[in-house]
Amino acid sequence: MKDNFYDFKAKDINGNDVSMEQYKGKSVLIVNTASNCGFTPQYDGLQQLYTEKKDEDFIILGFPCDQFGHQEPGDEGEIYAFCRKNFGVTFPLFSKIDVNGPNTHPIFDYLKESLPGVIGGNIKWNFTKFLIDSKGNPVKRFAPTDTPDKITKYLKKNNY
C-alpha cells in the first residue's frame, strides 16, 4: 500500500500515464462516474463546482466505472464525447476502471482503506466522491446521493 495520494498514477481518458503528484498543493475531488446512471446529472454540478473553484487550487478527477448495473458501457472516446457534449465537462477524466473487487484501481484501494464507507469499505454505487486535501490526505468521503452543492458548502466551511 502506498503512503500518499501523490504516489499513484492513472491513465487519463486518452491512455496517457498521469502522476497524481502533479496535483500537489491542490484540493482534489475524486469521483467514480457513469454515463447512464440516475446520478449522471451530477456532472452538471461537478462541472459548476470545478468552474467556480479551479482557480483556488481545486480540481476534480473523474474515473468512469462500469461495475454498477452496466451504466458505463462505452469506451473512453464515447465517454469523453458524452461528458463534453451533454455536460460541458472540462475537468480531467480518466480511463475506465474498477472500484471494487480483484481489479480495483490502486487509487480506489487506497481511498477505501483511508475512508471506509458504511458497507465495509466498498464503493456502494456510481458518483461516490472522495476529497483529498492539498497535502494529499484523504479527508472526506461523500455518498452518491451527496450532490456537488453539499461539497461546495464543505469546502467553504473547512477551507480545503
MODELLER restraints for C-alpha pairs under 7 A, 6 or more apart:
rsr = mdl.restraints
at = mdl.atoms
rsr.add(forms.Gaussian(group=physical.xy_distance, feature=features.Distance(at['CA:4:A'], at['CA:136:A']), mean=6.18, stdev=0.5))
rsr.add(forms.Gaussian(group=physical.xy_distance, feature=features.Distance(at['CA:4:A'], at['CA:137:A']), mean=6.97, stdev=0.5))
rsr.add(forms.Gaussian(group=physical.xy_distance, feature=features.Distance(at['CA:5:A'], at['CA:20:A']), mean=6.70, stdev=0.5))
rsr.add(forms.Gaussian(group=physical.xy_distance, feature=features.Distance(at['CA:5:A'], at['CA:136:A']), mean=5.21, stdev=0.5))
rsr.add(forms.Gaussian(group=physical.xy_distance, feature=features.Distance(at['CA:5:A'], at['CA:137:A']), mean=6.86, stdev=0.5))
rsr.add(forms.Gaussian(group=physical.xy_distance, feature=features.Distance(at['CA:6:A'], at['CA:20:A']), mean=4.78, stdev=0.5))
rsr.add(forms.Gaussian(group=physical.xy_distance, feature=features.Distance(at['CA:6:A'], at['CA:21:A']), mean=4.33, stdev=0.5))
rsr.add(forms.Gaussian(group=physical.xy_distance, feature=features.Distance(at['CA:6:A'], at['CA:136:A']), mean=6.30, stdev=0.5))
rsr.add(forms.Gaussian(group=physical.xy_distance, feature=features.Distance(at['CA:7:A'], at['CA:20:A']), mean=6.79, stdev=0.5))
rsr.add(forms.Gaussian(group=physical.xy_distance, feature=features.Distance(at['CA:7:A'], at['CA:21:A']), mean=6.76, stdev=0.5))
rsr.add(forms.Gaussian(group=physical.xy_distance, feature=features.Distance(at['CA:8:A'], at['CA:19:A']), mean=6.14, stdev=0.5))
rsr.add(forms.Gaussian(group=physical.xy_distance, feature=features.Distance(at['CA:8:A'], at['CA:20:A']), mean=5.65, stdev=0.5))
rsr.add(forms.Gaussian(group=physical.xy_distance, feature=features.Distance(at['CA:8:A'], at['CA:107:A']), mean=6.51, stdev=0.5))
rsr.add(forms.Gaussian(group=physical.xy_distance, feature=features.Distance(at['CA:9:A'], at['CA:17:A']), mean=6.52, stdev=0.5))
rsr.add(forms.Gaussian(group=physical.xy_distance, feature=features.Distance(at['CA:9:A'], at['CA:18:A']), mean=5.39, stdev=0.5))
rsr.add(forms.Gaussian(group=physical.xy_distance, feature=features.Distance(at['CA:9:A'], at['CA:19:A']), mean=4.37, stdev=0.5))
rsr.add(forms.Gaussian(group=physical.xy_distance, feature=features.Distance(at['CA:9:A'], at['CA:20:A']), mean=5.71, stdev=0.5))
rsr.add(forms.Gaussian(group=physical.xy_distance, feature=features.Distance(at['CA:10:A'], at['CA:17:A']), mean=5.68, stdev=0.5))
rsr.add(forms.Gaussian(group=physical.xy_distance, feature=features.Distance(at['CA:10:A'], at['CA:18:A']), mean=5.35, stdev=0.5))
rsr.add(forms.Gaussian(group=physical.xy_distance, feature=features.Distance(at['CA:10:A'], at['CA:19:A']), mean=6.69, stdev=0.5))
rsr.add(forms.Gaussian(group=physical.xy_distance, feature=features.Distance(at['CA:11:A'], at['CA:17:A']), mean=4.52, stdev=0.5))
rsr.add(forms.Gaussian(group=physical.xy_distance, feature=features.Distance(at['CA:11:A'], at['CA:18:A']), mean=5.85, stdev=0.5))
rsr.add(forms.Gaussian(group=physical.xy_distance, feature=features.Distance(at['CA:11:A'], at['CA:94:A']), mean=5.85, stdev=0.5))
rsr.add(forms.Gaussian(group=physical.xy_distance, feature=features.Distance(at['CA:11:A'], at['CA:95:A']), mean=5.68, stdev=0.5))
rsr.add(forms.Gaussian(group=physical.xy_distance, feature=features.Distance(at['CA:12:A'], at['CA:18:A']), mean=6.48, stdev=0.5))
rsr.add(forms.Gaussian(group=physical.xy_distance, feature=features.Distance(at['CA:12:A'], at['CA:93:A']), mean=6.06, stdev=0.5))
rsr.add(forms.Gaussian(group=physical.xy_distance, feature=features.Distance(at['CA:12:A'], at['CA:94:A']), mean=3.78, stdev=0.5))
rsr.add(forms.Gaussian(group=physical.xy_distance, feature=features.Distance(at['CA:12:A'], at['CA:95:A']), mean=5.28, stdev=0.5))
rsr.add(forms.Gaussian(group=physical.xy_distance, feature=features.Distance(at['CA:13:A'], at['CA:76:A']), mean=5.72, stdev=0.5))
rsr.add(forms.Gaussian(group=physical.xy_distance, feature=features.Distance(at['CA:13:A'], at['CA:93:A']), mean=5.45, stdev=0.5))
rsr.add(forms.Gaussian(group=physical.xy_distance, feature=features.Distance(at['CA:13:A'], at['CA:94:A']), mean=4.18, stdev=0.5))
rsr.add(forms.Gaussian(group=physical.xy_distance, feature=features.Distance(at['CA:13:A'], at['CA:95:A']), mean=4.43, stdev=0.5))
rsr.add(forms.Gaussian(group=physical.xy_distance, feature=features.Distance(at['CA:15:A'], at['CA:95:A']), mean=6.61, stdev=0.5))
rsr.add(forms.Gaussian(group=physical.xy_distance, feature=features.Distance(at['CA:24:A'], at['CA:134:A']), mean=6.41, stdev=0.5))
rsr.add(forms.Gaussian(group=physical.xy_distance, feature=features.Distance(at['CA:24:A'], at['CA:135:A']), mean=6.68, stdev=0.5))
rsr.add(forms.Gaussian(group=physical.xy_distance, feature=features.Distance(at['CA:24:A'], at['CA:136:A']), mean=6.93, stdev=0.5))
rsr.add(forms.Gaussian(group=physical.xy_distance, feature=features.Distance(at['CA:25:A'], at['CA:57:A']), mean=6.99, stdev=0.5))
rsr.add(forms.Gaussian(group=physical.xy_distance, feature=features.Distance(at['CA:25:A'], at['CA:134:A']), mean=4.46, stdev=0.5))
rsr.add(forms.Gaussian(group=physical.xy_distance, feature=features.Distance(at['CA:25:A'], at['CA:135:A']), mean=6.09, stdev=0.5))
rsr.add(forms.Gaussian(group=physical.xy_distance, feature=features.Distance(at['CA:26:A'], at['CA:57:A']), mean=4.56, stdev=0.5))
rsr.add(forms.Gaussian(group=physical.xy_distance, feature=features.Distance(at['CA:26:A'], at['CA:58:A']), mean=5.20, stdev=0.5))
rsr.add(forms.Gaussian(group=physical.xy_distance, feature=features.Distance(at['CA:26:A'], at['CA:59:A']), mean=6.85, stdev=0.5))
rsr.add(forms.Gaussian(group=physical.xy_distance, feature=features.Distance(at['CA:26:A'], at['CA:133:A']), mean=6.97, stdev=0.5))
rsr.add(forms.Gaussian(group=physical.xy_distance, feature=features.Distance(at['CA:26:A'], at['CA:134:A']), mean=4.46, stdev=0.5))
rsr.add(forms.Gaussian(group=physical.xy_distance, feature=features.Distance(at['CA:27:A'], at['CA:57:A']), mean=6.28, stdev=0.5))
rsr.add(forms.Gaussian(group=physical.xy_distance, feature=features.Distance(at['CA:27:A'], at['CA:58:A']), mean=4.72, stdev=0.5))
rsr.add(forms.Gaussian(group=physical.xy_distance, feature=features.Distance(at['CA:27:A'], at['CA:59:A']), mean=6.39, stdev=0.5))
rsr.add(forms.Gaussian(group=physical.xy_distance, feature=features.Distance(at['CA:27:A'], at['CA:132:A']), mean=5.67, stdev=0.5))
rsr.add(forms.Gaussian(group=physical.xy_distance, feature=features.Distance(at['CA:27:A'], at['CA:133:A']), mean=4.63, stdev=0.5))
rsr.add(forms.Gaussian(group=physical.xy_distance, feature=features.Distance(at['CA:27:A'], at['CA:134:A']), mean=4.52, stdev=0.5))
rsr.add(forms.Gaussian(group=physical.xy_distance, feature=features.Distance(at['CA:27:A'], at['CA:160:A']), mean=5.94, stdev=0.5))
rsr.add(forms.Gaussian(group=physical.xy_distance, feature=features.Distance(at['CA:28:A'], at['CA:58:A']), mean=5.89, stdev=0.5))
rsr.add(forms.Gaussian(group=physical.xy_distance, feature=features.Distance(at['CA:28:A'], at['CA:59:A']), mean=5.01, stdev=0.5))
rsr.add(forms.Gaussian(group=physical.xy_distance, feature=features.Distance(at['CA:28:A'], at['CA:60:A']), mean=5.69, stdev=0.5))
rsr.add(forms.Gaussian(group=physical.xy_distance, feature=features.Distance(at['CA:28:A'], at['CA:131:A']), mean=5.79, stdev=0.5))
rsr.add(forms.Gaussian(group=physical.xy_distance, feature=features.Distance(at['CA:28:A'], at['CA:132:A']), mean=5.01, stdev=0.5))
rsr.add(forms.Gaussian(group=physical.xy_distance, feature=features.Distance(at['CA:28:A'], at['CA:133:A']), mean=6.54, stdev=0.5))
rsr.add(forms.Gaussian(group=physical.xy_distance, feature=features.Distance(at['CA:29:A'], at['CA:59:A']), mean=6.35, stdev=0.5))
rsr.add(forms.Gaussian(group=physical.xy_distance, feature=features.Distance(at['CA:29:A'], at['CA:60:A']), mean=4.65, stdev=0.5))
rsr.add(forms.Gaussian(group=physical.xy_distance, feature=features.Distance(at['CA:29:A'], at['CA:61:A']), mean=6.18, stdev=0.5))
rsr.add(forms.Gaussian(group=physical.xy_distance, feature=features.Distance(at['CA:29:A'], at['CA:129:A']), mean=6.57, stdev=0.5))
rsr.add(forms.Gaussian(group=physical.xy_distance, feature=features.Distance(at['CA:29:A'], at['CA:130:A']), mean=5.55, stdev=0.5))
rsr.add(forms.Gaussian(group=physical.xy_distance, feature=features.Distance(at['CA:29:A'], at['CA:131:A']), mean=4.58, stdev=0.5))
rsr.add(forms.Gaussian(group=physical.xy_distance, feature=features.Distance(at['CA:29:A'], at['CA:132:A']), mean=6.28, stdev=0.5))
rsr.add(forms.Gaussian(group=physical.xy_distance, feature=features.Distance(at['CA:30:A'], at['CA:60:A']), mean=5.97, stdev=0.5))
rsr.add(forms.Gaussian(group=physical.xy_distance, feature=features.Distance(at['CA:30:A'], at['CA:61:A']), mean=4.94, stdev=0.5))
rsr.add(forms.Gaussian(group=physical.xy_distance, feature=features.Distance(at['CA:30:A'], at['CA:62:A']), mean=6.12, stdev=0.5))
rsr.add(forms.Gaussian(group=physical.xy_distance, feature=features.Distance(at['CA:30:A'], at['CA:129:A']), mean=5.55, stdev=0.5))
rsr.add(forms.Gaussian(group=physical.xy_distance, feature=features.Distance(at['CA:30:A'], at['CA:130:A']), mean=5.12, stdev=0.5))
rsr.add(forms.Gaussian(group=physical.xy_distance, feature=features.Distance(at['CA:30:A'], at['CA:131:A']), mean=6.52, stdev=0.5))
rsr.add(forms.Gaussian(group=physical.xy_distance, feature=features.Distance(at['CA:31:A'], at['CA:61:A']), mean=6.32, stdev=0.5))
rsr.add(forms.Gaussian(group=physical.xy_distance, feature=features.Distance(at['CA:31:A'], at['CA:62:A']), mean=5.04, stdev=0.5))
rsr.add(forms.Gaussian(group=physical.xy_distance, feature=features.Distance(at['CA:31:A'], at['CA:63:A']), mean=6.00, stdev=0.5))
rsr.add(forms.Gaussian(group=physical.xy_distance, feature=features.Distance(at['CA:31:A'], at['CA:127:A']), mean=5.60, stdev=0.5))
rsr.add(forms.Gaussian(group=physical.xy_distance, feature=features.Distance(at['CA:31:A'], at['CA:128:A']), mean=5.78, stdev=0.5))
rsr.add(forms.Gaussian(group=physical.xy_distance, feature=features.Distance(at['CA:31:A'], at['CA:129:A']), mean=4.54, stdev=0.5))
rsr.add(forms.Gaussian(group=physical.xy_distance, feature=features.Distance(at['CA:31:A'], at['CA:130:A']), mean=6.61, stdev=0.5))
rsr.add(forms.Gaussian(group=physical.xy_distance, feature=features.Distance(at['CA:32:A'], at['CA:62:A']), mean=6.00, stdev=0.5))
rsr.add(forms.Gaussian(group=physical.xy_distance, feature=features.Distance(at['CA:32:A'], at['CA:63:A']), mean=4.67, stdev=0.5))
rsr.add(forms.Gaussian(group=physical.xy_distance, feature=features.Distance(at['CA:32:A'], at['CA:64:A']), mean=5.52, stdev=0.5))
rsr.add(forms.Gaussian(group=physical.xy_distance, feature=features.Distance(at['CA:32:A'], at['CA:65:A']), mean=6.09, stdev=0.5))
rsr.add(forms.Gaussian(group=physical.xy_distance, feature=features.Distance(at['CA:32:A'], at['CA:126:A']), mean=5.68, stdev=0.5))
rsr.add(forms.Gaussian(group=physical.xy_distance, feature=features.Distance(at['CA:32:A'], at['CA:127:A']), mean=5.07, stdev=0.5))
rsr.add(forms.Gaussian(group=physical.xy_distance, feature=features.Distance(at['CA:32:A'], at['CA:128:A']), mean=5.93, stdev=0.5))
rsr.add(forms.Gaussian(group=physical.xy_distance, feature=features.Distance(at['CA:32:A'], at['CA:129:A']), mean=6.93, stdev=0.5))
rsr.add(forms.Gaussian(group=physical.xy_distance, feature=features.Distance(at['CA:33:A'], at['CA:62:A']), mean=6.20, stdev=0.5))
rsr.add(forms.Gaussian(group=physical.xy_distance, feature=features.Distance(at['CA:33:A'], at['CA:63:A']), mean=5.72, stdev=0.5))
rsr.add(forms.Gaussian(group=physical.xy_distance, feature=features.Distance(at['CA:33:A'], at['CA:64:A']), mean=4.49, stdev=0.5))
rsr.add(forms.Gaussian(group=physical.xy_distance, feature=features.Distance(at['CA:33:A'], at['CA:65:A']), mean=5.97, stdev=0.5))
rsr.add(forms.Gaussian(group=physical.xy_distance, feature=features.Distance(at['CA:33:A'], at['CA:126:A']), mean=5.49, stdev=0.5))
rsr.add(forms.Gaussian(group=physical.xy_distance, feature=features.Distance(at['CA:33:A'], at['CA:127:A']), mean=5.17, stdev=0.5))
rsr.add(forms.Gaussian(group=physical.xy_distance, feature=features.Distance(at['CA:34:A'], at['CA:40:A']), mean=6.33, stdev=0.5))
rsr.add(forms.Gaussian(group=physical.xy_distance, feature=features.Distance(at['CA:34:A'], at['CA:64:A']), mean=5.53, stdev=0.5))
rsr.add(forms.Gaussian(group=physical.xy_distance, feature=features.Distance(at['CA:34:A'], at['CA:65:A']), mean=6.02, stdev=0.5))
rsr.add(forms.Gaussian(group=physical.xy_distance, feature=features.Distance(at['CA:34:A'], at['CA:66:A']), mean=6.86, stdev=0.5))
rsr.add(forms.Gaussian(group=physical.xy_distance, feature=features.Distance(at['CA:34:A'], at['CA:71:A']), mean=5.72, stdev=0.5))
rsr.add(forms.Gaussian(group=physical.xy_distance, feature=features.Distance(at['CA:34:A'], at['CA:72:A']), mean=4.83, stdev=0.5))
rsr.add(forms.Gaussian(group=physical.xy_distance, feature=features.Distance(at['CA:34:A'], at['CA:126:A']), mean=6.23, stdev=0.5))
rsr.add(forms.Gaussian(group=physical.xy_distance, feature=features.Distance(at['CA:35:A'], at['CA:71:A']), mean=6.28, stdev=0.5))
rsr.add(forms.Gaussian(group=physical.xy_distance, feature=features.Distance(at['CA:35:A'], at['CA:72:A']), mean=5.42, stdev=0.5))
rsr.add(forms.Gaussian(group=physical.xy_distance, feature=features.Distance(at['CA:36:A'], at['CA:71:A']), mean=4.70, stdev=0.5))
rsr.add(forms.Gaussian(group=physical.xy_distance, feature=features.Distance(at['CA:36:A'], at['CA:72:A']), mean=6.20, stdev=0.5))
rsr.add(forms.Gaussian(group=physical.xy_distance, feature=features.Distance(at['CA:37:A'], at['CA:71:A']), mean=5.72, stdev=0.5))
rsr.add(forms.Gaussian(group=physical.xy_distance, feature=features.Distance(at['CA:39:A'], at['CA:127:A']), mean=6.79, stdev=0.5))
rsr.add(forms.Gaussian(group=physical.xy_distance, feature=features.Distance(at['CA:42:A'], at['CA:147:A']), mean=6.64, stdev=0.5))
rsr.add(forms.Gaussian(group=physical.xy_distance, feature=features.Distance(at['CA:42:A'], at['CA:148:A']), mean=6.98, stdev=0.5))
rsr.add(forms.Gaussian(group=physical.xy_distance, feature=features.Distance(at['CA:43:A'], at['CA:87:A']), mean=6.16, stdev=0.5))
rsr.add(forms.Gaussian(group=physical.xy_distance, feature=features.Distance(at['CA:44:A'], at['CA:87:A']), mean=5.61, stdev=0.5))
rsr.add(forms.Gaussian(group=physical.xy_distance, feature=features.Distance(at['CA:45:A'], at['CA:148:A']), mean=5.34, stdev=0.5))
rsr.add(forms.Gaussian(group=physical.xy_distance, feature=features.Distance(at['CA:45:A'], at['CA:149:A']), mean=6.94, stdev=0.5))
rsr.add(forms.Gaussian(group=physical.xy_distance, feature=features.Distance(at['CA:46:A'], at['CA:148:A']), mean=5.69, stdev=0.5))
rsr.add(forms.Gaussian(group=physical.xy_distance, feature=features.Distance(at['CA:47:A'], at['CA:89:A']), mean=5.75, stdev=0.5))
rsr.add(forms.Gaussian(group=physical.xy_distance, feature=features.Distance(at['CA:49:A'], at['CA:148:A']), mean=6.81, stdev=0.5))
rsr.add(forms.Gaussian(group=physical.xy_distance, feature=features.Distance(at['CA:49:A'], at['CA:152:A']), mean=6.84, stdev=0.5))
rsr.add(forms.Gaussian(group=physical.xy_distance, feature=features.Distance(at['CA:50:A'], at['CA:59:A']), mean=6.33, stdev=0.5))
rsr.add(forms.Gaussian(group=physical.xy_distance, feature=features.Distance(at['CA:50:A'], at['CA:60:A']), mean=6.44, stdev=0.5))
rsr.add(forms.Gaussian(group=physical.xy_distance, feature=features.Distance(at['CA:50:A'], at['CA:91:A']), mean=6.90, stdev=0.5))
rsr.add(forms.Gaussian(group=physical.xy_distance, feature=features.Distance(at['CA:60:A'], at['CA:91:A']), mean=5.86, stdev=0.5))
rsr.add(forms.Gaussian(group=physical.xy_distance, feature=features.Distance(at['CA:60:A'], at['CA:92:A']), mean=6.83, stdev=0.5))
rsr.add(forms.Gaussian(group=physical.xy_distance, feature=features.Distance(at['CA:61:A'], at['CA:91:A']), mean=6.49, stdev=0.5))
rsr.add(forms.Gaussian(group=physical.xy_distance, feature=features.Distance(at['CA:61:A'], at['CA:92:A']), mean=5.26, stdev=0.5))
rsr.add(forms.Gaussian(group=physical.xy_distance, feature=features.Distance(at['CA:61:A'], at['CA:93:A']), mean=5.91, stdev=0.5))
rsr.add(forms.Gaussian(group=physical.xy_distance, feature=features.Distance(at['CA:62:A'], at['CA:92:A']), mean=6.30, stdev=0.5))
rsr.add(forms.Gaussian(group=physical.xy_distance, feature=features.Distance(at['CA:62:A'], at['CA:93:A']), mean=4.63, stdev=0.5))
rsr.add(forms.Gaussian(group=physical.xy_distance, feature=features.Distance(at['CA:62:A'], at['CA:94:A']), mean=6.11, stdev=0.5))
rsr.add(forms.Gaussian(group=physical.xy_distance, feature=features.Distance(at['CA:63:A'], at['CA:93:A']), mean=6.07, stdev=0.5))
rsr.add(forms.Gaussian(group=physical.xy_distance, feature=features.Distance(at['CA:63:A'], at['CA:94:A']), mean=5.13, stdev=0.5))
rsr.add(forms.Gaussian(group=physical.xy_distance, feature=features.Distance(at['CA:63:A'], at['CA:95:A']), mean=6.60, stdev=0.5))
rsr.add(forms.Gaussian(group=physical.xy_distance, feature=features.Distance(at['CA:63:A'], at['CA:96:A']), mean=6.22, stdev=0.5))
rsr.add(forms.Gaussian(group=physical.xy_distance, feature=features.Distance(at['CA:63:A'], at['CA:97:A']), mean=6.74, stdev=0.5))
rsr.add(forms.Gaussian(group=physical.xy_distance, feature=features.Distance(at['CA:64:A'], at['CA:72:A']), mean=6.90, stdev=0.5))
rsr.add(forms.Gaussian(group=physical.xy_distance, feature=features.Distance(at['CA:64:A'], at['CA:94:A']), mean=6.87, stdev=0.5))
rsr.add(forms.Gaussian(group=physical.xy_distance, feature=features.Distance(at['CA:64:A'], at['CA:95:A']), mean=6.65, stdev=0.5))
rsr.add(forms.Gaussian(group=physical.xy_distance, feature=features.Distance(at['CA:64:A'], at['CA:96:A']), mean=4.65, stdev=0.5))
rsr.add(forms.Gaussian(group=physical.xy_distance, feature=features.Distance(at['CA:64:A'], at['CA:97:A']), mean=6.33, stdev=0.5))
rsr.add(forms.Gaussian(group=physical.xy_distance, feature=features.Distance(at['CA:65:A'], at['CA:72:A']), mean=6.09, stdev=0.5))
rsr.add(forms.Gaussian(group=physical.xy_distance, feature=features.Distance(at['CA:65:A'], at['CA:96:A']), mean=5.35, stdev=0.5))
rsr.add(forms.Gaussian(group=physical.xy_distance, feature=features.Distance(at['CA:65:A'], at['CA:97:A']), mean=5.27, stdev=0.5))
rsr.add(forms.Gaussian(group=physical.xy_distance, feature=features.Distance(at['CA:65:A'], at['CA:98:A']), mean=5.84, stdev=0.5))
rsr.add(forms.Gaussian(group=physical.xy_distance, feature=features.Distance(at['CA:66:A'], at['CA:72:A']), mean=4.51, stdev=0.5))
rsr.add(forms.Gaussian(group=physical.xy_distance, feature=features.Distance(at['CA:66:A'], at['CA:73:A']), mean=6.27, stdev=0.5))
rsr.add(forms.Gaussian(group=physical.xy_distance, feature=features.Distance(at['CA:67:A'], at['CA:98:A']), mean=6.62, stdev=0.5))
rsr.add(forms.Gaussian(group=physical.xy_distance, feature=features.Distance(at['CA:68:A'], at['CA:125:A']), mean=6.22, stdev=0.5))
rsr.add(forms.Gaussian(group=physical.xy_distance, feature=features.Distance(at['CA:68:A'], at['CA:126:A']), mean=6.79, stdev=0.5))
rsr.add(forms.Gaussian(group=physical.xy_distance, feature=features.Distance(at['CA:76:A'], at['CA:95:A']), mean=6.15, stdev=0.5))
rsr.add(forms.Gaussian(group=physical.xy_distance, feature=features.Distance(at['CA:76:A'], at['CA:96:A']), mean=6.89, stdev=0.5))
rsr.add(forms.Gaussian(group=physical.xy_distance, feature=features.Distance(at['CA:83:A'], at['CA:89:A']), mean=5.52, stdev=0.5))
rsr.add(forms.Gaussian(group=physical.xy_distance, feature=features.Distance(at['CA:97:A'], at['CA:105:A']), mean=6.24, stdev=0.5))
rsr.add(forms.Gaussian(group=physical.xy_distance, feature=features.Distance(at['CA:98:A'], at['CA:104:A']), mean=4.69, stdev=0.5))
rsr.add(forms.Gaussian(group=physical.xy_distance, feature=features.Distance(at['CA:98:A'], at['CA:105:A']), mean=5.88, stdev=0.5))
rsr.add(forms.Gaussian(group=physical.xy_distance, feature=features.Distance(at['CA:99:A'], at['CA:105:A']), mean=6.09, stdev=0.5))
rsr.add(forms.Gaussian(group=physical.xy_distance, feature=features.Distance(at['CA:99:A'], at['CA:108:A']), mean=5.73, stdev=0.5))
rsr.add(forms.Gaussian(group=physical.xy_distance, feature=features.Distance(at['CA:99:A'], at['CA:123:A']), mean=6.63, stdev=0.5))
rsr.add(forms.Gaussian(group=physical.xy_distance, feature=features.Distance(at['CA:100:A'], at['CA:122:A']), mean=6.18, stdev=0.5))
rsr.add(forms.Gaussian(group=physical.xy_distance, feature=features.Distance(at['CA:100:A'], at['CA:123:A']), mean=6.50, stdev=0.5))
rsr.add(forms.Gaussian(group=physical.xy_distance, feature=features.Distance(at['CA:111:A'], at['CA:138:A']), mean=6.83, stdev=0.5))
rsr.add(forms.Gaussian(group=physical.xy_distance, feature=features.Distance(at['CA:112:A'], at['CA:121:A']), mean=5.25, stdev=0.5))
rsr.add(forms.Gaussian(group=physical.xy_distance, feature=features.Distance(at['CA:112:A'], at['CA:122:A']), mean=6.54, stdev=0.5))
rsr.add(forms.Gaussian(group=physical.xy_distance, feature=features.Distance(at['CA:113:A'], at['CA:121:A']), mean=6.63, stdev=0.5))
rsr.add(forms.Gaussian(group=physical.xy_distance, feature=features.Distance(at['CA:114:A'], at['CA:138:A']), mean=6.57, stdev=0.5))
rsr.add(forms.Gaussian(group=physical.xy_distance, feature=features.Distance(at['CA:115:A'], at['CA:141:A']), mean=6.32, stdev=0.5))
rsr.add(forms.Gaussian(group=physical.xy_distance, feature=features.Distance(at['CA:125:A'], at['CA:144:A']), mean=6.41, stdev=0.5))
rsr.add(forms.Gaussian(group=physical.xy_distance, feature=features.Distance(at['CA:126:A'], at['CA:144:A']), mean=6.23, stdev=0.5))
rsr.add(forms.Gaussian(group=physical.xy_distance, feature=features.Distance(at['CA:127:A'], at['CA:144:A']), mean=4.65, stdev=0.5))
rsr.add(forms.Gaussian(group=physical.xy_distance, feature=features.Distance(at['CA:128:A'], at['CA:142:A']), mean=5.91, stdev=0.5))
rsr.add(forms.Gaussian(group=physical.xy_distance, feature=features.Distance(at['CA:128:A'], at['CA:143:A']), mean=5.06, stdev=0.5))
rsr.add(forms.Gaussian(group=physical.xy_distance, feature=features.Distance(at['CA:128:A'], at['CA:144:A']), mean=4.51, stdev=0.5))
rsr.add(forms.Gaussian(group=physical.xy_distance, feature=features.Distance(at['CA:129:A'], at['CA:141:A']), mean=5.79, stdev=0.5))
rsr.add(forms.Gaussian(group=physical.xy_distance, feature=features.Distance(at['CA:129:A'], at['CA:142:A']), mean=4.90, stdev=0.5))
rsr.add(forms.Gaussian(group=physical.xy_distance, feature=features.Distance(at['CA:129:A'], at['CA:143:A']), mean=6.55, stdev=0.5))
rsr.add(forms.Gaussian(group=physical.xy_distance, feature=features.Distance(at['CA:130:A'], at['CA:138:A']), mean=6.95, stdev=0.5))
rsr.add(forms.Gaussian(group=physical.xy_distance, feature=features.Distance(at['CA:130:A'], at['CA:140:A']), mean=5.83, stdev=0.5))
rsr.add(forms.Gaussian(group=physical.xy_distance, feature=features.Distance(at['CA:130:A'], at['CA:141:A']), mean=4.57, stdev=0.5))
rsr.add(forms.Gaussian(group=physical.xy_distance, feature=features.Distance(at['CA:130:A'], at['CA:142:A']), mean=6.18, stdev=0.5))
rsr.add(forms.Gaussian(group=physical.xy_distance, feature=features.Distance(at['CA:131:A'], at['CA:138:A']), mean=5.89, stdev=0.5))
rsr.add(forms.Gaussian(group=physical.xy_distance, feature=features.Distance(at['CA:131:A'], at['CA:139:A']), mean=5.79, stdev=0.5))
rsr.add(forms.Gaussian(group=physical.xy_distance, feature=features.Distance(at['CA:131:A'], at['CA:140:A']), mean=5.11, stdev=0.5))
rsr.add(forms.Gaussian(group=physical.xy_distance, feature=features.Distance(at['CA:131:A'], at['CA:141:A']), mean=6.34, stdev=0.5))
rsr.add(forms.Gaussian(group=physical.xy_distance, feature=features.Distance(at['CA:132:A'], at['CA:138:A']), mean=4.20, stdev=0.5))
rsr.add(forms.Gaussian(group=physical.xy_distance, feature=features.Distance(at['CA:132:A'], at['CA:139:A']), mean=5.61, stdev=0.5))
rsr.add(forms.Gaussian(group=physical.xy_distance, feature=features.Distance(at['CA:133:A'], at['CA:139:A']), mean=6.47, stdev=0.5))
rsr.add(forms.Gaussian(group=physical.xy_distance, feature=features.Distance(at['CA:133:A'], at['CA:160:A']), mean=5.78, stdev=0.5))
rsr.add(forms.Gaussian(group=physical.xy_distance, feature=features.Distance(at['CA:134:A'], at['CA:160:A']), mean=6.98, stdev=0.5))
